[in-house]
Amino acid sequence: MSSGTVLPVAVPAAVIGAASFGMASAIQHRVTKQVPQVATFSPRMLWDLVRKPIWVLSIGTVIIGLSLQVVALAFGPLVLVQPLLVTSVLFGAGFAAWLAGRRMDLVLALGALSCAGGLAAFLLLARPSGQGSEFTGEPVVPLALGMALLVVLSLLAARWLPGEFGVVGLAVATGVFYGVTAGLMRVVAGQFRAGGIVEPFGHWTLYVVCVIGPMGFLLSQQTFQRGRLMSPSLAVITTVDPLVSAAIGVSWLGERIESSPAILAGEVVAAALIVGGIAVLAQRSEQIGRELTEREGTESWG
């Protein structure tokens, strides 16, 4: 199939899929504030949320986004589709502002654009290749321990750091869970193709996915609930997720990325854009949160 017939399918599917993810995140960020806060990883939150019809509708929007992502990947290369999908950060920020009845904040938009642009540049430079679906790379334990340590440190930061900076910690942990789930799902899919529907049940990867996946989703809802604004949470999750997936692909599944000195220099610049965007989002969100708190206090006194 020629590119003239592929791109008209892949590009719209990826963009509409990104918009679907953004809309779902904006809805979930708003609805999670309507239920009581619970302890981290407590499933009680989902019981409260499932009784909110608009939240259930957002899950349907996620399913639509995932379906469109599959279509986009079927008709277009990963290096095209993934950068388009990370625009969900921008769509989410726009939808969140619309639902709140306010204008899109320019600084937040620039921070989200920096994250999305940095991630897109990283993926375009790295050009991940290979279709690894078996553990053929380095031993699993070292990277697994590193990711577990990152999750623990992120959750500790979420507990001890104030305001939006603590929310960033929750979002990092969520992104790690999502990235691990995506990486292991590739292994499960390979097992399914090799041995049929029964084959994955004979391996530990499926059971880890069944635990890690729901934990990541639950943590994402608690991240949205705690953050005053949605942009920092979604930007961090959307950034960490594919980076962790790429690390799993290279370290465990034998995939490859470009690593020449020039490419590495470009990847460092892309990473700096990501970190800078996250810092801008957290700082600006903290500032807006203080302004909203002061305004609410003034209105209550008035």
Wavefront OBJ file of the C-alpha trace (Angstrom):
o trace
v 0.000 0.000 0.000
v 1.460 3.361 -0.981
v 1.990 6.224 1.420
v -0.623 8.228 -0.461
v -3.291 5.821 0.724
v -1.765 5.090 4.153
v -1.273 8.569 5.603
v -4.846 9.799 5.006
v -5.914 6.976 7.318
v -3.111 6.999 9.901
v -2.896 10.740 10.526
v -6.625 11.467 11.119
v -6.958 8.309 13.237
v -4.005 9.336 15.418
v -5.194 12.940 15.828
v -8.797 11.984 16.631
v -7.487 9.291 18.992
v -5.367 11.912 20.768
v -8.425 14.167 21.056
v -10.387 11.253 22.555
v -7.672 10.648 25.169
v -7.560 14.359 25.951
v -11.330 14.613 26.394
v -11.389 11.537 28.642
v -8.613 12.952 30.829
v -10.372 16.323 31.134
v -13.621 14.633 32.194
v -11.877 12.345 34.682
v -9.930 15.244 36.171
v -13.198 17.070 36.810
v -15.268 14.119 38.050
v -12.636 12.715 40.428
v -13.016 15.879 42.504
v -16.666 14.999 43.112
v -15.837 11.855 45.120
v -14.125 11.537 48.525
v -10.352 11.203 48.674
v -9.063 7.790 49.681
v -5.714 6.214 50.480
v -3.331 5.595 47.587
v -4.334 2.519 45.561
v -7.616 2.140 47.465
v -10.210 0.602 45.060
v -13.024 2.363 46.893
v -12.503 5.348 44.617
v -13.527 3.321 41.567
v -16.742 2.275 43.323
v -17.576 5.939 43.847
v -16.622 6.890 40.293
v -18.510 4.136 38.521
v -21.748 5.630 39.844
v -21.011 8.834 37.899
v -22.454 8.423 34.360
v -20.121 11.044 32.873
v -17.108 9.144 34.229
v -18.383 5.903 32.702
v -18.773 7.822 29.431
v -15.127 8.880 29.670
v -14.102 5.209 29.778
v -15.944 4.745 26.502
v -13.963 7.688 25.131
v -10.726 5.967 26.181
v -11.814 2.816 24.344
v -12.491 4.881 21.217
v -9.038 6.436 21.519
v -7.367 3.043 21.899
v -9.249 1.674 18.880
v -8.146 4.639 16.767
v -4.576 4.173 18.000
v -4.640 0.571 16.740
v -5.969 1.763 13.372
v -3.286 4.452 13.144
v -0.505 1.965 13.952
v -1.903 -0.476 11.393
v -1.615 2.133 8.611
v 1.326 4.250 9.741
v 4.783 3.844 11.322
v 5.314 4.226 15.052
v 7.600 7.231 14.549
v 4.679 9.061 12.920
v 1.799 7.861 15.076
v 3.321 8.209 18.552
v 4.277 11.916 18.202
v 0.732 12.628 16.992
v -0.752 10.752 19.945
v 1.174 12.828 22.489
v -0.837 15.858 21.340
v -3.475 14.496 23.734
v -1.724 16.771 26.260
v -2.746 19.829 24.260
v -6.252 18.525 23.574
v -6.673 17.718 27.265
v -5.598 21.195 28.351
v -8.039 22.761 25.891
v -10.947 20.554 26.934
v -10.199 21.146 30.637
v -10.282 24.905 30.126
v -13.555 24.596 28.180
v -15.204 22.465 30.870
v -14.103 24.954 33.545
v -15.504 27.868 31.530
v -12.186 29.704 31.298
v -9.645 30.569 28.660
v -6.703 28.362 27.846
v -3.700 29.630 29.840
v -0.838 30.495 27.471
v 1.923 29.435 29.880
v 0.248 26.074 30.506
v -0.161 25.601 26.762
v 3.541 26.333 26.183
v 4.535 23.921 28.956
v 2.346 21.179 27.490
v 3.711 21.917 24.017
v 7.273 21.655 25.342
v 6.530 18.199 26.806
v 4.761 16.958 23.683
v 7.382 18.436 21.356
v 10.280 17.075 23.397
v 8.797 13.573 23.442
v 7.987 13.702 19.726
v 11.543 14.839 18.947
v 12.995 12.087 21.145
v 10.978 9.398 19.357
v 11.777 10.774 15.911
v 15.499 10.860 16.727
v 15.605 7.490 18.485
v 13.617 5.793 15.696
v 12.808 2.653 17.726
v 12.894 -0.460 15.553
v 12.307 -4.156 15.933
v 9.235 -6.118 16.889
v 10.480 -7.689 20.103
v 7.920 -9.774 21.963
v 10.191 -12.134 23.928
v 12.715 -11.565 26.693
v 15.896 -11.604 24.625
v 17.765 -8.598 26.009
v 19.362 -7.867 29.381
v 18.157 -9.642 32.549
v 14.797 -8.417 33.808
v 15.801 -7.767 37.420
v 18.065 -4.654 37.185
v 15.607 -2.520 35.187
v 12.678 -3.835 37.227
v 14.409 -2.796 40.456
v 15.208 0.613 38.970
v 11.589 1.213 37.986
v 10.352 -0.010 41.364
v 12.732 2.424 43.083
v 11.465 5.254 40.854
v 7.870 4.443 41.818
v 8.711 4.395 45.533
v 10.584 7.718 45.329
v 7.750 9.262 43.304
v 5.118 8.167 45.826
v 7.257 9.487 48.689
v 7.561 12.801 46.832
v 3.784 12.825 46.355
v 3.352 12.338 50.093
v 5.862 14.932 51.282
v 6.019 17.627 48.588
v 3.323 20.308 48.675
v 0.820 21.238 45.987
v 1.389 20.524 42.318
v 4.951 19.298 42.897
v 3.543 16.365 44.853
v 1.061 15.744 42.037
v 3.995 15.405 39.637
v 5.283 12.569 41.841
v 1.963 10.729 41.532
v 1.977 11.299 37.779
v 5.502 9.879 37.400
v 4.473 6.724 39.274
v 1.376 6.442 37.065
v 3.474 6.791 33.917
v 5.798 4.019 35.098
v 2.851 1.686 35.708
v 1.402 2.494 32.282
v 4.765 2.016 30.549
v 5.369 -1.355 32.233
v 1.861 -2.465 31.281
v 2.406 -1.484 27.637
v 5.799 -3.199 27.475
v 4.558 -6.444 29.017
v 1.441 -6.431 26.835
v 3.739 -6.781 23.824
v 5.120 -9.940 25.415
v 1.625 -11.263 26.125
v 0.590 -10.527 22.530
v 3.622 -12.458 21.264
v 2.731 -15.414 23.461
v -0.823 -15.322 22.123
v 0.386 -15.308 18.505
v 2.804 -18.175 19.190
v 0.572 -20.531 21.141
v -3.017 -19.356 20.978
v -5.327 -18.032 23.662
v -4.168 -20.517 26.326
v -0.424 -19.833 25.989
v -0.246 -16.531 27.968
v -1.788 -18.191 31.031
v 1.322 -20.326 31.408
v 3.617 -17.309 31.856
v 4.029 -14.781 34.662
v 3.775 -11.745 32.396
v -0.019 -11.927 32.007
v -0.556 -11.987 35.768
v 1.774 -9.035 36.305
v -0.163 -7.072 33.667
v -3.449 -7.905 35.431
v -2.041 -6.370 38.630
v 0.018 -3.461 37.283
v -2.559 -2.247 34.751
v -5.445 -1.644 37.188
v -3.037 -0.153 39.737
v -1.845 2.357 37.142
v -5.377 3.312 36.153
v -6.446 3.755 39.774
v -3.363 5.864 40.484
v -4.144 8.039 37.447
v -7.587 8.825 38.855
v -6.061 9.756 42.215
v -3.509 11.927 40.393
v -6.291 13.795 38.580
v -8.216 14.175 41.842
v -5.322 15.728 43.719
v -4.161 18.169 41.020
v -5.845 21.556 40.833
v -5.176 21.624 37.087
v -4.978 18.759 34.638
v -2.101 19.804 32.362
v 0.857 18.825 34.626
v -0.595 15.397 35.442
v -1.442 14.476 31.877
v 1.834 15.845 30.481
v 3.944 13.830 32.925
v 1.951 10.609 32.457
v 1.999 10.945 28.668
v 5.747 11.560 28.716
v 6.876 8.892 31.202
v 4.691 6.127 29.720
v 6.381 5.814 26.281
v 9.851 6.428 27.727
v 9.436 3.490 30.123
v 8.001 1.384 27.290
v 11.040 2.224 25.155
v 13.398 1.276 28.002
v 11.643 -2.091 28.333
v 11.748 -2.647 24.587
v 15.491 -1.969 24.382
v 16.565 -3.672 27.631
v 14.248 -6.695 27.695
v 12.895 -7.282 24.209
v 15.951 -6.687 22.060
v 14.604 -3.650 20.219
v 16.939 -0.957 18.910
v 17.165 2.827 18.942
v 19.556 5.135 17.130
v 22.561 5.958 19.324
v 25.146 7.855 17.282
v 26.783 10.834 19.037
v 24.740 13.352 17.049
v 21.503 11.495 17.799
v 22.371 11.243 21.505
v 23.003 14.989 21.620
v 19.612 15.613 20.051
v 17.962 13.241 22.525
v 19.553 15.153 25.414
v 18.073 18.384 24.051
v 14.670 16.687 23.672
v 14.879 15.422 27.256
v 15.701 18.953 28.429
v 12.576 20.220 26.649
v 10.509 17.601 28.465
v 11.961 18.422 31.893
v 11.594 22.145 31.258
v 7.982 21.722 30.176
v 7.143 19.731 33.297
v 8.808 22.364 35.507
v 6.848 25.153 33.797
v 3.572 23.239 34.151
v 4.126 22.499 37.834
v 5.189 26.072 38.652
v 2.358 27.703 36.710
v -0.235 25.287 38.091
v 0.936 26.003 41.621
v 0.607 29.730 40.948
v -2.886 29.365 39.468
v -3.891 27.114 42.360
v -2.896 29.808 44.864
v -4.810 32.430 42.879
v -7.927 30.248 42.816
v -7.659 29.592 46.554
v -7.315 33.305 47.306
v -10.249 34.110 45.015
v -12.435 31.481 46.679
v -11.492 32.871 50.090
v -12.347 36.423 49.010
v -15.689 35.308 47.589
v -16.555 33.415 50.787
v -15.837 36.504 52.864
v -17.825 38.652 50.467
l 1 2 3 4 5 6 7 8 9 10 11 12 13 14 15 16 17 18 19 20 21 22 23 24 25 26 27 28 29 30 31 32 33 34 35 36 37 38 39 40 41 42 43 44 45 46 47 48 49 50 51 52 53 54 55 56 57 58 59 60 61 62 63 64 65 66 67 68 69 70 71 72 73 74 75 76 77 78 79 80 81 82 83 84 85 86 87 88 89 90 91 92 93 94 95 96 97 98 99 100 101 102 103 104 105 106 107 108 109 110 111 112 113 114 115 116 117 118 119 120 121 122 123 124 125 126 127 128 129 130 131 132 133 134 135 136 137 138 139 140 141 142 143 144 145 146 147 148 149 150 151 152 153 154 155 156 157 158 159 160 161 162 163 164 165 166 167 168 169 170 171 172 173 174 175 176 177 178 179 180 181 182 183 184 185 186 187 188 189 190 191 192 193 194 195 196 197 198 199 200 201 202 203 204 205 206 207 208 209 210 211 212 213 214 215 216 217 218 219 220 221 222 223 224 225 226 227 228 229 230 231 232 233 234 235 236 237 238 239 240 241 242 243 244 245 246 247 248 249 250 251 252 253 254 255 256 257 258 259 260 261 262 263 264 265 266 267 268 269 270 271 272 273 274 275 276 277 278 279 280 281 282 283 284 285 286 287 288 289 290 291 292 293 294 295 296 297 298 299 300 301 302
